Amino acid sequence: MKNKTLFWIVAISLFLLFTFDFYQVFNYVGDLFASNRLKNDLIQKVMLIDTWKEEEVEKEKITIDFPKLFEINKDTVGWIKYNDGKINYPIVQSEDNDYYLKLAFDGKKNQSGSIFMDYRNFSFNDRNVVLFGHSMLDGSMFGSLRDVFKDGFFNNNENNYIKIYTPEEGELTYQIISYYIIDAEEYYITTSFTEESFQEFIDTILIRSEKNFNVSVTTNDKILTLSTCSGTGGTAKRKVVHAKRINLDEEENI
């Protein structure tokens, strides 16, 4: 009798565990589909692309319809495009760094969350603007930042640049200067500096980089920082990418 009871307890426990895991996977996959569908819908609605040829090289000019984005979400502060459009999302900002962890741009609950700016940033004119996004298994959100760590990734010149579009200043271009994996910490998400501490910050992130980009960075520069998890959920590791804002009329060494 005791053996039968134990058998059924174990069997029911395993069934419940399997059912719970299946439910979790089902929800995760469903959220991925919903997040990617929203991304594609937003691109169709708000991204205007003009293309032309210049000396046999195809050029493009992207304009974001921010009034349409504001109608969907008033927390909109910009749009990011990188890695051949794998990262191609609106950027939001809330009063803390938790609100958009599991909330999509359209306000619906979603494990993919949103790309969001650190709540302590005032604008893209801050010395260090920090953007967060989940590292989703299908490469969505900031999941494709794993590409940055692949050999030869920066052989494609376009991979050295991140585009940010803002309602006030239009298109901004950032050149990557550093990338690395590190334990979760607060240092690289610092948003307020003195002149001395900002120089120390620049020196530190350049030393940490897995590649020397041979790009000059000074305290007059504005830094963009992308942060995401490195590994499966709950990991203490972070992938970090830093870039500096550049003037496209100036020559930059890559």
C-alpha positions as CSV (number, residue, x, y, z in Angstrom):
1,M,0.0,0.0,0.0
2,K,2.8,2.4,0.9
3,N,4.6,1.6,-2.3
4,K,1.5,2.3,-4.4
5,T,1.0,5.6,-2.6
6,L,4.6,6.6,-3.2
7,F,4.3,5.6,-6.8
8,W,1.3,7.8,-7.4
9,I,2.9,10.7,-5.5
10,V,6.0,10.5,-7.7
11,A,3.9,10.0,-10.9
12,I,1.6,13.0,-10.2
13,S,4.6,15.2,-9.2
14,L,6.4,14.3,-12.5
15,F,3.2,15.0,-14.5
16,L,2.7,18.4,-12.8
17,L,6.4,19.3,-13.4
18,F,6.2,18.3,-17.0
19,T,2.9,20.3,-17.4
20,F,4.4,23.3,-15.8
21,D,7.6,23.2,-18.0
22,F,5.5,22.7,-21.1
23,Y,3.3,25.7,-20.1
24,Q,6.4,27.8,-19.6
25,V,7.9,26.9,-23.0
26,F,4.6,27.4,-24.7
27,N,4.3,30.9,-23.2
28,Y,7.9,31.8,-24.1
29,V,7.5,30.8,-27.7
30,G,4.2,32.6,-27.9
31,D,5.8,35.8,-26.6
32,L,8.6,35.5,-29.1
33,F,6.1,35.3,-32.0
34,A,4.1,38.3,-30.5
35,S,7.2,40.4,-30.0
36,N,8.5,39.8,-33.5
37,R,5.1,40.4,-35.1
38,L,4.9,43.8,-33.2
39,K,8.4,44.7,-34.4
40,N,7.5,44.0,-38.0
41,D,4.3,45.9,-37.7
42,L,6.0,48.9,-36.2
43,I,8.7,49.0,-38.9
44,Q,6.0,49.0,-41.5
45,K,4.0,51.8,-39.8
46,V,6.8,54.2,-38.7
47,M,10.0,53.6,-40.7
48,L,10.2,55.6,-43.9
49,I,13.2,54.6,-46.1
50,D,14.4,56.6,-49.1
51,T,17.1,54.9,-51.3
52,W,19.3,56.2,-54.1
53,K,22.6,55.4,-55.8
54,E,25.7,57.4,-55.4
55,E,28.7,56.4,-57.5
56,E,27.1,53.0,-57.9
57,V,26.8,52.6,-54.2
58,E,23.2,52.2,-52.8
59,K,22.5,54.7,-50.1
60,E,19.5,55.0,-47.8
61,K,18.0,57.6,-45.6
62,I,15.7,56.5,-42.7
63,T,13.1,58.7,-41.1
64,I,11.1,57.5,-38.1
65,D,7.5,58.8,-37.7
66,F,7.7,59.6,-34.0
67,P,4.1,61.1,-33.7
68,K,2.8,57.6,-34.6
69,L,5.0,56.0,-32.0
70,F,3.9,58.5,-29.4
71,E,0.3,57.5,-30.1
72,I,1.1,53.9,-29.3
73,N,3.4,54.6,-26.3
74,K,4.1,58.0,-24.8
75,D,7.3,56.7,-23.2
76,T,9.1,56.6,-26.6
77,V,12.5,58.3,-26.5
78,G,14.1,57.0,-29.7
79,W,14.7,54.1,-32.1
80,I,17.8,51.9,-32.5
81,K,19.0,50.1,-35.6
82,Y,22.0,47.8,-35.7
83,N,23.4,44.5,-37.0
84,D,21.8,44.7,-40.4
85,G,18.4,45.3,-38.8
86,K,18.4,42.4,-36.4
87,I,18.2,45.1,-33.8
88,N,15.5,47.4,-35.1
89,Y,13.3,48.7,-32.3
90,P,11.7,51.7,-30.6
91,I,13.4,52.8,-27.3
92,V,11.3,53.6,-24.3
93,Q,12.1,54.9,-20.8
94,S,10.2,54.6,-17.5
95,E,10.7,55.8,-13.9
96,D,12.7,52.6,-13.1
97,N,14.6,49.8,-14.9
98,D,12.0,47.1,-14.1
99,Y,8.9,48.4,-15.8
100,Y,9.7,47.3,-19.3
101,L,11.5,44.1,-18.4
102,K,8.4,42.1,-19.3
103,L,6.3,44.7,-21.0
104,A,6.1,45.1,-24.8
105,F,6.1,48.5,-26.5
106,D,2.3,48.2,-27.0
107,G,1.8,47.8,-23.3
108,K,1.1,44.1,-23.3
109,K,2.8,41.6,-21.0
110,N,5.6,39.8,-22.9
111,Q,8.7,38.0,-21.6
112,S,10.7,39.7,-24.4
113,G,10.1,43.1,-22.8
114,S,11.3,46.2,-24.6
115,I,14.5,48.1,-25.4
116,F,14.7,50.7,-22.8
117,M,16.9,53.6,-21.7
118,D,18.2,53.7,-18.1
119,Y,15.8,55.7,-16.0
120,R,18.6,58.0,-14.8
121,N,19.4,59.3,-18.3
122,F,18.0,62.6,-19.4
123,S,18.6,62.4,-23.1
124,F,21.0,61.1,-25.8
125,N,23.2,64.2,-25.0
126,D,24.2,62.6,-21.7
127,R,27.8,61.5,-21.4
128,N,26.8,57.8,-21.1
129,V,23.4,56.7,-22.4
130,V,22.6,53.1,-21.3
131,L,20.1,50.9,-23.2
132,F,18.9,47.5,-22.0
133,G,17.3,44.6,-23.8
134,H,16.8,40.9,-23.2
135,S,19.0,38.4,-24.9
136,M,16.3,36.3,-26.5
137,L,17.1,32.8,-27.7
138,D,15.9,33.5,-31.2
139,G,18.2,36.5,-31.4
140,S,15.5,39.1,-31.0
141,M,15.7,42.2,-28.9
142,F,19.5,42.4,-27.9
143,G,19.9,38.6,-28.5
144,S,21.9,39.3,-31.7
145,L,24.6,41.1,-29.7
146,R,26.1,37.6,-29.5
147,D,27.2,38.2,-33.1
148,V,29.6,41.0,-31.9
149,F,31.7,38.3,-30.2
150,K,32.1,36.2,-33.4
151,D,35.4,36.2,-35.3
152,G,35.4,38.5,-38.3
153,F,32.2,40.3,-37.4
154,F,33.8,43.7,-37.7
155,N,35.3,42.8,-41.1
156,N,31.9,44.1,-42.4
157,N,32.4,47.9,-42.0
158,E,28.7,48.5,-41.3
159,N,28.9,46.4,-38.2
160,N,31.1,49.1,-36.6
161,Y,28.2,51.6,-36.5
162,I,25.0,51.9,-34.5
163,K,22.2,54.2,-35.6
164,I,19.9,56.0,-33.2
165,Y,17.0,58.1,-34.3
166,T,15.5,60.6,-31.9
167,P,12.5,63.0,-32.1
168,E,14.6,66.1,-31.4
169,E,17.9,65.5,-33.2
170,G,17.0,63.0,-35.9
171,E,19.6,60.5,-36.9
172,L,22.7,59.9,-34.7
173,T,25.6,57.6,-35.6
174,Y,27.7,55.8,-33.0
175,Q,31.0,54.0,-33.7
176,I,31.8,50.9,-31.6
177,I,34.8,51.4,-29.3
178,S,34.6,48.5,-26.9
179,Y,32.8,45.2,-26.2
180,Y,33.2,42.6,-23.4
181,I,31.5,40.1,-21.1
182,I,31.6,40.8,-17.4
183,D,29.8,39.9,-14.2
184,A,26.7,42.0,-13.4
185,E,27.8,45.4,-12.0
186,E,26.8,49.0,-11.8
187,Y,30.0,50.6,-13.1
188,Y,29.3,50.6,-16.8
189,I,25.8,51.9,-16.3
190,T,27.0,55.0,-14.6
191,T,25.2,58.1,-16.0
192,S,26.6,61.0,-14.0
193,F,30.3,61.9,-14.1
194,T,32.9,64.5,-13.1
195,E,35.5,65.3,-15.8
196,E,38.0,63.1,-13.9
197,S,35.6,60.2,-13.4
198,F,34.5,60.2,-17.0
199,Q,38.1,60.0,-18.2
200,E,38.6,57.0,-15.8
201,F,35.4,55.5,-17.2
202,I,36.7,55.8,-20.8
203,D,40.0,54.3,-19.9
204,T,38.4,51.4,-18.1
205,I,36.0,50.4,-20.9
206,L,38.7,50.6,-23.5
207,I,41.0,48.4,-21.5
208,R,38.2,45.9,-21.0
209,S,37.5,45.6,-24.7
210,E,38.1,42.2,-26.4
211,K,39.3,44.2,-29.5
212,N,41.4,47.3,-29.9
213,F,39.5,49.5,-32.3
214,N,42.2,52.2,-32.4
215,V,39.6,54.9,-32.1
216,S,40.4,58.1,-30.2
217,V,37.9,58.7,-27.3
218,T,38.0,61.9,-25.2
219,T,35.9,63.4,-22.4
220,N,34.2,65.5,-25.1
221,D,32.6,62.4,-26.6
222,K,29.2,61.0,-25.9
223,I,29.0,57.3,-25.2
224,L,26.2,54.8,-26.0
225,T,26.2,51.6,-23.9
226,L,24.2,48.5,-24.8
227,S,23.7,45.9,-22.1
228,T,22.2,42.4,-22.2
229,C,22.5,39.1,-20.4
230,S,25.2,36.6,-21.5
231,G,23.7,33.1,-21.3
232,T,20.5,31.6,-20.1
233,G,18.0,33.3,-17.7
234,G,19.3,34.2,-14.3
235,T,22.9,34.4,-15.4
236,A,25.2,36.9,-13.6
237,K,27.2,37.6,-16.8
238,R,26.5,40.6,-19.0
239,K,27.4,41.4,-22.6
240,V,28.3,45.0,-23.0
241,V,28.9,47.1,-26.1
242,H,30.1,50.7,-26.0
243,A,30.1,53.2,-28.9
244,K,30.9,56.9,-29.2
245,R,28.8,59.4,-31.2
246,I,30.6,60.6,-34.3
247,N,30.2,63.2,-37.0
248,L,30.0,61.4,-40.3
249,D,31.9,64.2,-42.0
250,E,34.9,63.3,-40.0
251,E,37.3,60.5,-40.8
252,E,37.3,57.6,-38.2
253,N,39.8,54.9,-38.0
254,I,38.4,51.4,-37.7
